[in-house]
Amino acid sequence: MMVKLKAGGFVAPEEKFREVARKVLRGAKRKYGSAYWYHPLLGKFQMSGGIPK
């Protein structure tokens, strides 16, 4: 379940979020030295933090 907030954000259960985030980041690629990542389905995005454990 995911809830959309009035401010435009989303709230999701942490376990499910980490599971999906791990799958997305494993499919993402980044050019050496670039601040941006690219995923074929999501496009370009910027990541803060690392791959969830």
PDB file of N, CA, C, O and CB in Angstrom:
ATOM      1  N   MET A   1       0.844  -1.178   0.000  1.00  0.00           N
ATOM      2  CA  MET A   1       0.000   0.000   0.000  1.00  0.00           C
ATOM      3  C   MET A   1       0.885   1.236   0.000  1.00  0.00           C
ATOM      4  O   MET A   1       1.895   1.285   0.702  1.00  0.00           O
ATOM      5  CB  MET A   1      -0.958   0.001   1.215  1.00  0.00           C
ATOM      6  N   MET A   2       0.504   2.232  -0.788  1.00  0.00           N
ATOM      7  CA  MET A   2       1.238   3.483  -0.837  1.00  0.00           C
ATOM      8  C   MET A   2       0.223   4.611  -0.720  1.00  0.00           C
ATOM      9  O   MET A   2      -0.828   4.573  -1.360  1.00  0.00           O
ATOM     10  CB  MET A   2       2.086   3.604  -2.151  1.00  0.00           C
ATOM     11  N   VAL A   3       0.534   5.614   0.094  1.00  0.00           N
ATOM     12  CA  VAL A   3      -0.374   6.733   0.341  1.00  0.00           C
ATOM     13  C   VAL A   3       0.241   7.997  -0.236  1.00  0.00           C
ATOM     14  O   VAL A   3       1.406   8.297   0.027  1.00  0.00           O
ATOM     15  CB  VAL A   3      -0.664   6.901   1.863  1.00  0.00           C
ATOM     16  N   LYS A   4      -0.535   8.746  -1.026  1.00  0.00           N
ATOM     17  CA  LYS A   4      -0.064  10.020  -1.570  1.00  0.00           C
ATOM     18  C   LYS A   4      -0.454  11.134  -0.606  1.00  0.00           C
ATOM     19  O   LYS A   4      -1.601  11.213  -0.166  1.00  0.00           O
ATOM     20  CB  LYS A   4      -0.653  10.283  -2.996  1.00  0.00           C
ATOM     21  N   LEU A   5       0.509  11.993  -0.284  1.00  0.00           N
ATOM     22  CA  LEU A   5       0.263  13.115   0.621  1.00  0.00           C
ATOM     23  C   LEU A   5      -0.143  14.355  -0.167  1.00  0.00           C
ATOM     24  O   LEU A   5       0.150  14.461  -1.358  1.00  0.00           O
ATOM     25  CB  LEU A   5       1.513  13.410   1.474  1.00  0.00           C
ATOM     26  N   LYS A   6      -0.820  15.296   0.499  1.00  0.00           N
ATOM     27  CA  LYS A   6      -1.230  16.546  -0.157  1.00  0.00           C
ATOM     28  C   LYS A   6      -0.028  17.325  -0.672  1.00  0.00           C
ATOM     29  O   LYS A   6      -0.113  17.991  -1.704  1.00  0.00           O
ATOM     30  CB  LYS A   6      -2.036  17.417   0.811  1.00  0.00           C
ATOM     31  N   ALA A   7       1.093  17.245   0.045  1.00  0.00           N
ATOM     32  CA  ALA A   7       2.292  17.988  -0.331  1.00  0.00           C
ATOM     33  C   ALA A   7       2.978  17.399  -1.569  1.00  0.00           C
ATOM     34  O   ALA A   7       3.939  17.974  -2.079  1.00  0.00           O
ATOM     35  CB  ALA A   7       3.267  18.015   0.833  1.00  0.00           C
ATOM     36  N   GLY A   8       2.483  16.253  -2.050  1.00  0.00           N
ATOM     37  CA  GLY A   8       3.054  15.658  -3.252  1.00  0.00           C
ATOM     38  C   GLY A   8       3.978  14.487  -2.983  1.00  0.00           C
ATOM     39  O   GLY A   8       4.456  13.856  -3.926  1.00  0.00           O
ATOM     40  N   GLY A   9       4.242  14.180  -1.719  1.00  0.00           N
ATOM     41  CA  GLY A   9       5.104  13.046  -1.383  1.00  0.00           C
ATOM     42  C   GLY A   9       4.315  11.758  -1.259  1.00  0.00           C
ATOM     43  O   GLY A   9       3.095  11.742  -1.426  1.00  0.00           O
ATOM     44  N   PHE A  10       5.016  10.690  -0.968  1.00  0.00           N
ATOM     45  CA  PHE A  10       4.397   9.377  -0.808  1.00  0.00           C
ATOM     46  C   PHE A  10       4.878   8.725   0.474  1.00  0.00           C
ATOM     47  O   PHE A  10       5.985   8.994   0.940  1.00  0.00           O
ATOM     48  CB  PHE A  10       4.705   8.476  -2.014  1.00  0.00           C
ATOM     49  N   VAL A  11       4.044   7.866   1.043  1.00  0.00           N
ATOM     50  CA  VAL A  11       4.398   7.080   2.221  1.00  0.00           C
ATOM     51  C   VAL A  11       4.199   5.614   1.845  1.00  0.00           C
ATOM     52  O   VAL A  11       3.149   5.235   1.326  1.00  0.00           O
ATOM     53  CB  VAL A  11       3.528   7.486   3.486  1.00  0.00           C
ATOM     54  N   ALA A  12       5.218   4.791   2.112  1.00  0.00           N
ATOM     55  CA  ALA A  12       5.144   3.358   1.793  1.00  0.00           C
ATOM     56  C   ALA A  12       5.776   2.566   2.929  1.00  0.00           C
ATOM     57  O   ALA A  12       6.621   3.097   3.650  1.00  0.00           O
ATOM     58  CB  ALA A  12       5.855   3.041   0.436  1.00  0.00           C
ATOM     59  N   PRO A  13       5.382   1.300   3.103  1.00  0.00           N
ATOM     60  CA  PRO A  13       6.008   0.465   4.129  1.00  0.00           C
ATOM     61  C   PRO A  13       7.509   0.316   3.844  1.00  0.00           C
ATOM     62  O   PRO A  13       7.902   0.096   2.698  1.00  0.00           O
ATOM     63  CB  PRO A  13       5.325  -0.930   4.190  1.00  0.00           C
ATOM     64  N   GLU A  14       8.335   0.434   4.869  1.00  0.00           N
ATOM     65  CA  GLU A  14       9.785   0.440   4.694  1.00  0.00           C
ATOM     66  C   GLU A  14      10.304  -0.848   4.054  1.00  0.00           C
ATOM     67  O   GLU A  14      11.199  -0.792   3.211  1.00  0.00           O
ATOM     68  CB  GLU A  14      10.462   0.651   6.031  1.00  0.00           C
ATOM     69  N   GLU A  15       9.759  -2.011   4.439  1.00  0.00           N
ATOM     70  CA  GLU A  15      10.250  -3.279   3.889  1.00  0.00           C
ATOM     71  C   GLU A  15      10.037  -3.340   2.380  1.00  0.00           C
ATOM     72  O   GLU A  15      10.943  -3.708   1.632  1.00  0.00           O
ATOM     73  CB  GLU A  15       9.548  -4.466   4.568  1.00  0.00           C
ATOM     74  N   LYS A  16       8.834  -2.978   1.941  1.00  0.00           N
ATOM     75  CA  LYS A  16       8.521  -3.007   0.511  1.00  0.00           C
ATOM     76  C   LYS A  16       9.345  -1.972  -0.247  1.00  0.00           C
ATOM     77  O   LYS A  16       9.821  -2.238  -1.350  1.00  0.00           O
ATOM     78  CB  LYS A  16       7.021  -2.759   0.284  1.00  0.00           C
ATOM     79  N   PHE A  17       9.513  -0.781   0.351  1.00  0.00           N
ATOM     80  CA  PHE A  17      10.279   0.278  -0.293  1.00  0.00           C
ATOM     81  C   PHE A  17      11.713  -0.174  -0.525  1.00  0.00           C
ATOM     82  O   PHE A  17      12.254   0.001  -1.617  1.00  0.00           O
ATOM     83  CB  PHE A  17      10.252   1.557   0.553  1.00  0.00           C
ATOM     84  N   ARG A  18      12.327  -0.756   0.499  1.00  0.00           N
ATOM     85  CA  ARG A  18      13.717  -1.213   0.372  1.00  0.00           C
ATOM     86  C   ARG A  18      13.855  -2.310  -0.682  1.00  0.00           C
ATOM     87  O   ARG A  18      14.825  -2.333  -1.439  1.00  0.00           O
ATOM     88  CB  ARG A  18      14.233  -1.723   1.721  1.00  0.00           C
ATOM     89  N   GLU A  19      12.886  -3.214  -0.724  1.00  0.00           N
ATOM     90  CA  GLU A  19      12.908  -4.306  -1.706  1.00  0.00           C
ATOM     91  C   GLU A  19      12.858  -3.753  -3.134  1.00  0.00           C
ATOM     92  O   GLU A  19      13.638  -4.165  -3.992  1.00  0.00           O
ATOM     93  CB  GLU A  19      11.723  -5.272  -1.467  1.00  0.00           C
ATOM     94  N   VAL A  20      11.949  -2.831  -3.376  1.00  0.00           N
ATOM     95  CA  VAL A  20      11.797  -2.245  -4.710  1.00  0.00           C
ATOM     96  C   VAL A  20      12.985  -1.354  -5.045  1.00  0.00           C
ATOM     97  O   VAL A  20      13.473  -1.376  -6.175  1.00  0.00           O
ATOM     98  CB  VAL A  20      10.490  -1.441  -4.804  1.00  0.00           C
ATOM     99  N   ALA A  21      13.460  -0.567  -4.077  1.00  0.00           N
ATOM    100  CA  ALA A  21      14.611   0.308  -4.310  1.00  0.00           C
ATOM    101  C   ALA A  21      15.839  -0.514  -4.691  1.00  0.00           C
ATOM    102  O   ALA A  21      16.606  -0.108  -5.565  1.00  0.00           O
ATOM    103  CB  ALA A  21      14.908   1.159  -3.060  1.00  0.00           C
ATOM    104  N   ARG A  22      16.030  -1.648  -4.055  1.00  0.00           N
ATOM    105  CA  ARG A  22      17.167  -2.519  -4.359  1.00  0.00           C
ATOM    106  C   ARG A  22      17.089  -3.004  -5.806  1.00  0.00           C
ATOM    107  O   ARG A  22      18.102  -3.029  -6.505  1.00  0.00           O
ATOM    108  CB  ARG A  22      17.205  -3.724  -3.389  1.00  0.00           C
ATOM    109  N   LYS A  23      15.895  -3.389  -6.259  1.00  0.00           N
ATOM    110  CA  LYS A  23      15.719  -3.861  -7.640  1.00  0.00           C
ATOM    111  C   LYS A  23      16.005  -2.744  -8.644  1.00  0.00           C
ATOM    112  O   LYS A  23      16.654  -2.971  -9.665  1.00  0.00           O
ATOM    113  CB  LYS A  23      14.289  -4.400  -7.845  1.00  0.00           C
ATOM    114  N   VAL A  24      15.515  -1.536  -8.348  1.00  0.00           N
ATOM    115  CA  VAL A  24      15.724  -0.394  -9.247  1.00  0.00           C
ATOM    116  C   VAL A  24      17.203  -0.061  -9.345  1.00  0.00           C
ATOM    117  O   VAL A  24      17.724   0.134 -10.443  1.00  0.00           O
ATOM    118  CB  VAL A  24      14.934   0.836  -8.761  1.00  0.00           C
ATOM    119  N   LEU A  25      17.884   0.006  -8.206  1.00  0.00           N
ATOM    120  CA  LEU A  25      19.282   0.417  -8.214  1.00  0.00           C
ATOM    121  C   LEU A  25      20.191  -0.627  -8.849  1.00  0.00           C
ATOM    122  O   LEU A  25      21.241  -0.278  -9.390  1.00  0.00           O
ATOM    123  CB  LEU A  25      19.741   0.702  -6.807  1.00  0.00           C
ATOM    124  N   ARG A  26      19.816  -1.878  -8.794  1.00  0.00           N
ATOM    125  CA  ARG A  26      20.620  -2.912  -9.451  1.00  0.00           C
ATOM    126  C   ARG A  26      20.534  -2.782 -10.975  1.00  0.00           C
ATOM    127  O   ARG A  26      21.458  -3.189 -11.680  1.00  0.00           O
ATOM    128  CB  ARG A  26      20.154  -4.317  -9.010  1.00  0.00           C
ATOM    129  N   GLY A  27      19.454  -2.229 -11.481  1.00  0.00           N
ATOM    130  CA  GLY A  27      19.294  -2.041 -12.920  1.00  0.00           C
ATOM    131  C   GLY A  27      19.773  -0.689 -13.408  1.00  0.00           C
ATOM    132  O   GLY A  27      19.789  -0.438 -14.613  1.00  0.00           O
ATOM    133  N   ALA A  28      20.166   0.187 -12.491  1.00  0.00           N
ATOM    134  CA  ALA A  28      20.582   1.542 -12.857  1.00  0.00           C
ATOM    135  C   ALA A  28      22.073   1.579 -13.190  1.00  0.00           C
ATOM    136  O   ALA A  28      22.860   0.817 -12.627  1.00  0.00           O
ATOM    137  CB  ALA A  28      20.268   2.529 -11.717  1.00  0.00           C
ATOM    138  N   LYS A  29      22.449   2.454 -14.090  1.00  0.00           N
ATOM    139  CA  LYS A  29      23.845   2.636 -14.500  1.00  0.00           C
ATOM    140  C   LYS A  29      24.226   4.095 -14.299  1.00  0.00           C
ATOM    141  O   LYS A  29      23.373   4.983 -14.313  1.00  0.00           O
ATOM    142  CB  LYS A  29      24.061   2.205 -15.989  1.00  0.00           C
ATOM    143  N   ARG A  30      25.537   4.331 -14.109  1.00  0.00           N
ATOM    144  CA  ARG A  30      26.018   5.699 -13.906  1.00  0.00           C
ATOM    145  C   ARG A  30      27.355   5.854 -14.607  1.00  0.00           C
ATOM    146  O   ARG A  30      28.210   4.972 -14.519  1.00  0.00           O
ATOM    147  CB  ARG A  30      26.146   6.039 -12.389  1.00  0.00           C
ATOM    148  N   LYS A  31      27.541   6.961 -15.299  1.00  0.00           N
ATOM    149  CA  LYS A  31      28.836   7.250 -15.906  1.00  0.00           C
ATOM    150  C   LYS A  31      29.818   7.608 -14.799  1.00  0.00           C
ATOM    151  O   LYS A  31      29.436   8.232 -13.809  1.00  0.00           O
ATOM    152  CB  LYS A  31      28.727   8.404 -16.954  1.00  0.00           C
ATOM    153  N   TYR A  32      31.068   7.223 -14.957  1.00  0.00           N
ATOM    154  CA  TYR A  32      32.095   7.504 -13.960  1.00  0.00           C
ATOM    155  C   TYR A  32      32.180   9.009 -13.703  1.00  0.00           C
ATOM    156  O   TYR A  32      32.351   9.791 -14.638  1.00  0.00           O
ATOM    157  CB  TYR A  32      33.464   6.954 -14.419  1.00  0.00           C
ATOM    158  N   GLY A  33      32.060   9.411 -12.447  1.00  0.00           N
ATOM    159  CA  GLY A  33      32.162  10.816 -12.067  1.00  0.00           C
ATOM    160  C   GLY A  33      30.862  11.602 -12.181  1.00  0.00           C
ATOM    161  O   GLY A  33      30.818  12.771 -11.795  1.00  0.00           O
ATOM    162  N   SER A  34      29.811  10.993 -12.697  1.00  0.00           N
ATOM    163  CA  SER A  34      28.536  11.696 -12.853  1.00  0.00           C
ATOM    164  C   SER A  34      27.726  11.646 -11.561  1.00  0.00           C
ATOM    165  O   SER A  34      27.798  10.669 -10.815  1.00  0.00           O
ATOM    166  CB  SER A  34      27.726  11.089 -14.009  1.00  0.00           C
ATOM    167  N   ALA A  35      26.962  12.692 -11.301  1.00  0.00           N
ATOM    168  CA  ALA A  35      26.092  12.728 -10.122  1.00  0.00           C
ATOM    169  C   ALA A  35      24.750  12.062 -10.416  1.00  0.00           C
ATOM    170  O   ALA A  35      23.972  11.799  -9.499  1.00  0.00           O
ATOM    171  CB  ALA A  35      25.871  14.180  -9.658  1.00  0.00           C
ATOM    172  N   TYR A  36      24.478  11.789 -11.694  1.00  0.00           N
ATOM    173  CA  TYR A  36      23.178  11.250 -12.085  1.00  0.00           C
ATOM    174  C   TYR A  36      23.263   9.774 -12.459  1.00  0.00           C
ATOM    175  O   TYR A  36      24.264   9.319 -13.013  1.00  0.00           O
ATOM    176  CB  TYR A  36      22.611  12.044 -13.249  1.00  0.00           C
ATOM    177  N   TRP A  37      22.215   9.043 -12.154  1.00  0.00           N
ATOM    178  CA  TRP A  37      22.066   7.642 -12.518  1.00  0.00           C
ATOM    179  C   TRP A  37      21.020   7.564 -13.616  1.00  0.00           C
ATOM    180  O   TRP A  37      20.211   8.479 -13.771  1.00  0.00           O
ATOM    181  CB  TRP A  37      21.667   6.763 -11.285  1.00  0.00           C
ATOM    182  N   TYR A  38      21.029   6.468 -14.386  1.00  0.00           N
ATOM    183  CA  TYR A  38      20.038   6.265 -15.439  1.00  0.00           C
ATOM    184  C   TYR A  38      19.457   4.863 -15.309  1.00  0.00           C
ATOM    185  O   TYR A  38      20.190   3.884 -15.166  1.00  0.00           O
ATOM    186  CB  TYR A  38      20.664   6.475 -16.849  1.00  0.00           C
ATOM    187  N   HIS A  39      18.141   4.780 -15.360  1.00  0.00           N
ATOM    188  CA  HIS A  39      17.445   3.494 -15.371  1.00  0.00           C
ATOM    189  C   HIS A  39      16.575   3.472 -16.620  1.00  0.00           C
ATOM    190  O   HIS A  39      15.911   4.464 -16.921  1.00  0.00           O
ATOM    191  CB  HIS A  39      16.583   3.275 -14.059  1.00  0.00           C
ATOM    192  N   PRO A  40      16.564   2.347 -17.364  1.00  0.00           N
ATOM    193  CA  PRO A  40      15.806   2.297 -18.624  1.00  0.00           C
ATOM    194  C   PRO A  40      14.320   2.650 -18.485  1.00  0.00           C
ATOM    195  O   PRO A  40      13.742   3.229 -19.404  1.00  0.00           O
ATOM    196  CB  PRO A  40      15.924   0.926 -19.215  1.00  0.00           C
ATOM    197  N   LEU A  41      13.697   2.314 -17.362  1.00  0.00           N
ATOM    198  CA  LEU A  41      12.265   2.600 -17.196  1.00  0.00           C
ATOM    199  C   LEU A  41      11.997   3.928 -16.495  1.00  0.00           C
ATOM    200  O   LEU A  41      10.946   4.532 -16.708  1.00  0.00           O
ATOM    201  CB  LEU A  41      11.608   1.485 -16.418  1.00  0.00           C
ATOM    202  N   LEU A  42      12.927   4.390 -15.664  1.00  0.00           N
ATOM    203  CA  LEU A  42      12.708   5.612 -14.879  1.00  0.00           C
ATOM    204  C   LEU A  42      13.358   6.843 -15.484  1.00  0.00           C
ATOM    205  O   LEU A  42      12.922   7.963 -15.218  1.00  0.00           O
ATOM    206  CB  LEU A  42      13.225   5.420 -13.487  1.00  0.00           C
ATOM    207  N   GLY A  43      14.385   6.657 -16.288  1.00  0.00           N
ATOM    208  CA  GLY A  43      15.120   7.782 -16.840  1.00  0.00           C
ATOM    209  C   GLY A  43      16.223   8.224 -15.894  1.00  0.00           C
ATOM    210  O   GLY A  43      16.732   7.427 -15.106  1.00  0.00           O
ATOM    211  N   LYS A  44      16.588   9.491 -15.974  1.00  0.00           N
ATOM    212  CA  LYS A  44      17.698  10.031 -15.183  1.00  0.00           C
ATOM    213  C   LYS A  44      17.218  10.415 -13.790  1.00  0.00           C
ATOM    214  O   LYS A  44      16.150  11.007 -13.633  1.00  0.00           O
ATOM    215  CB  LYS A  44      18.325  11.252 -15.885  1.00  0.00           C
ATOM    216  N   PHE A  45      18.019  10.072 -12.776  1.00  0.00           N
ATOM    217  CA  PHE A  45      17.677  10.466 -11.411  1.00  0.00           C
ATOM    218  C   PHE A  45      18.947  10.645 -10.604  1.00  0.00           C
ATOM    219  O   PHE A  45      20.007  10.135 -10.970  1.00  0.00           O
ATOM    220  CB  PHE A  45      16.752   9.423 -10.746  1.00  0.00           C
ATOM    221  N   GLN A  46      18.832  11.372  -9.504  1.00  0.00           N
ATOM    222  CA  GLN A  46      19.963  11.601  -8.614  1.00  0.00           C
ATOM    223  C   GLN A  46      19.707  10.846  -7.321  1.00  0.00           C
ATOM    224  O   GLN A  46      18.607  10.895  -6.770  1.00  0.00           O
ATOM    225  CB  GLN A  46      20.181  13.125  -8.345  1.00  0.00           C
ATOM    226  N   MET A  47      20.734  10.144  -6.839  1.00  0.00           N
ATOM    227  CA  MET A  47      20.564   9.310  -5.659  1.00  0.00           C
ATOM    228  C   MET A  47      21.353   9.895  -4.498  1.00  0.00           C
ATOM    229  O   MET A  47      22.493  10.332  -4.655  1.00  0.00           O
ATOM    230  CB  MET A  47      21.009   7.863  -5.942  1.00  0.00           C
ATOM    231  N   SER A  48      20.721   9.894  -3.326  1.00  0.00           N
ATOM    232  CA  SER A  48      21.442  10.246  -2.105  1.00  0.00           C
ATOM    233  C   SER A  48      21.445   8.999  -1.233  1.00  0.00           C
ATOM    234  O   SER A  48      20.426   8.315  -1.140  1.00  0.00           O
ATOM    235  CB  SER A  48      20.786  11.484  -1.358  1.00  0.00           C
ATOM    236  N   GLY A  49      22.547   8.697  -0.605  1.00  0.00           N
ATOM    237  CA  GLY A  49      22.650   7.452   0.157  1.00  0.00           C
ATOM    238  C   GLY A  49      23.226   6.365  -0.729  1.00  0.00           C
ATOM    239  O   GLY A  49      23.874   6.660  -1.733  1.00  0.00           O
ATOM    240  N   GLY A  50      22.996   5.124  -0.371  1.00  0.00           N
ATOM    241  CA  GLY A  50      23.534   4.009  -1.141  1.00  0.00           C
ATOM    242  C   GLY A  50      22.472   2.972  -1.402  1.00  0.00           C
ATOM    243  O   GLY A  50      21.282   3.211  -1.196  1.00  0.00           O
ATOM    244  N   ILE A  51      22.911   1.825  -1.854  1.00  0.00           N
ATOM    245  CA  ILE A  51      21.984   0.726  -2.111  1.00  0.00           C
ATOM    246  C   ILE A  51      21.519   0.164  -0.776  1.00  0.00           C
ATOM    247  O   ILE A  51      22.350  -0.191   0.059  1.00  0.00           O
ATOM    248  CB  ILE A  51      22.648  -0.385  -2.983  1.00  0.00           C
ATOM    249  N   PRO A  52      20.214   0.075  -0.554  1.00  0.00           N
ATOM    250  CA  PRO A  52      19.699  -0.439   0.722  1.00  0.00           C
ATOM    251  C   PRO A  52      20.138  -1.878   0.975  1.00  0.00           C
ATOM    252  O   PRO A  52      20.234  -2.676   0.043  1.00  0.00           O
ATOM    253  CB  PRO A  52      18.175  -0.356   0.745  1.00  0.00           C
ATOM    254  N   LYS A  53      20.402  -2.203   2.222  1.00  0.00           N
ATOM    255  CA  LYS A  53      20.849  -3.559   2.592  1.00  0.00           C
ATOM    256  C   LYS A  53      19.678  -4.470   2.831  1.00  0.00           C
ATOM    257  O   LYS A  53      19.864  -5.644   3.151  1.00  0.00           O
ATOM    258  CB  LYS A  53      21.729  -3.521   3.837  1.00  0.00           C
TER     259      LYS A  53
END
